[in-house]
Amino acid sequence: MIIEPTPDTQHYPRVAIVGRPNVGKSTLCNRLTRTRRSITDPTPGVTRDPVESLWELRDVPLLLVDTGGVTTLTESLARLISDKAYAEIERADAVVLLLDVEEVSPEDHEIIRRLRPFFDKLILAVNKVDNSAREQEAWNLLELGFADLVPISAAHGLGIDDLEIAVWELLSSRGELVPREATVEETSFDPKAPMRIGILGQPNTGKSTLVNQILQEERSIVSDVAGTTRDVVEGRFRFDGIDWTILDTAGIRRKRRITEDIEYYSVTRAIGVIQDADVVFLMIDAQKGLSDQDKKIAGQVVKHGRGIVLVLNKWDLMPRISNQLEAIKDRISFVFPILAFAPIVPLSAIQGDGIDKLLRLAVRVRSQLHTRIETGILNKHLQAWLEQTPPPTKKGRRWKVRYITQVSVAPIQFVLFVNRRSDFPESYQRYILNRIRKQFGLTDVPVTIELRDSRRS
């Protein structure tokens, strides 16, 4: 996206790209903004006046300024171009100094000398690093007096993610980021869109009874004989202005108990229902409790990123004990931590108690599954979490968390960029995940975080 700066955009943080002529400043600006805003040509001095473009970095608007090449020439035009570039350096909130890995010239040394008063807002990027040999040469440039640098190839797009991380961290540390007003946005899905519910569980837990109660008809055969339902029984109804489809599946047994081909296909269809459903009701016999097989079913639901509600059926047959439901919830969270997020609803399918609550909970779970968090807001909170509880150290080296972004909804997945993915503490990963859940209301759905390495140390 390109715009001409207006008074409304002038408050955006300014990032200036500076360097001597022909080091690739315009190519880098075009790469960052994904445009061809700046003219690129091997002839030195093509860019004269600063060129401003809107740069969306992690959903936060910045003004990226492509400056003219700085030289030591005294010719009037060259001096004017250099003076404008230095004026942008003073004005900018962050400065990216671009050097060419193939040559560090006397002009580069003069630029570095003049930039020393601005080192607190300076990032050194070394361009044309497109192989391992050049990367080693790039790191040798730390001898120029810099604490860190970012090797990149603007022409090939290498290292651009690392440069974006460096800019983000610098602006964050200086308090310059201006995130958008909204904190959470819904995707384009319609909350009143048709809803698909899959009912899973072990045999004889009351799945078919629940379906018949919801549909108010004998759609599924109910019998005390385990395994009566083998096909996927599909029914439709309307509730709270939403058209629902409910899928009753055969009870999933342990593999060693599957002795008939026909039941094998029932299990295969049941697993397919997970992929087809928005939310899964995992039926559990409240008197028998959650089993290892239930955990495996739940694992499949979590793997596919679907919503899941644990339905404690036959609750009417349970003895009346104070805080019994809370005790069951605590036990499930302790024994099966993979289900710690899953909401639990006690009901009696045969009596119809608790069904309205169950269906409305399913709507809430689906809504959470379609929540997208803007990257700018997400990273603003991440910085606060890091300050409150910094990452741990190992052998004197601290793990560093660079930034985080959400990559999908339904399933909700995040990517967390860190300096060292190897042996990154699972406890700290859980800390970040739990903070996300609490801050953005994702308490009832599966959320995953994938770690990725950032090349910056």
Secondary structure, 3 states (H helix, E strand, C coil): CCCCCCCCCCCCCEEEEECCCCCCHHHHHHHHHCCCCCCCCCCCCCCCCCEEEEEEECCEEEEEEECCCCCCCCCHHHHHHHHHHHHHHHHCCEEEEEEECCECCHHHHHHHHHHHHHHHHEEEEEECCCCHHHHHHHHHHHHHCCCCCEECECCCCECHHHHHHHHHHHHHHCCCCCCCCCCEEECCCCCCCCEEEEEEECCCCCHHHHHHHHHCCCCCCCCCCCCCCCCCEEEEEEECCEEEEEEECCCCCCHHHCCCHHHHHHHHHHHHHHHHCCEEEEEEECCCCCCHHHHHHHHHHHHCCCEEEEEEECHHHCCCCCCHHHHHHHHHHHHCHHHCCCCEEECECCCCECHHHHHHHHHHHHHHHCEEECHHHHHHHHHHHHHHCCCCEECCEECCEEEEEEEECCCEEEEEEECCCCCCCHHHHHHHHHHHHHHHCCCCCCEEEEEEECCCC
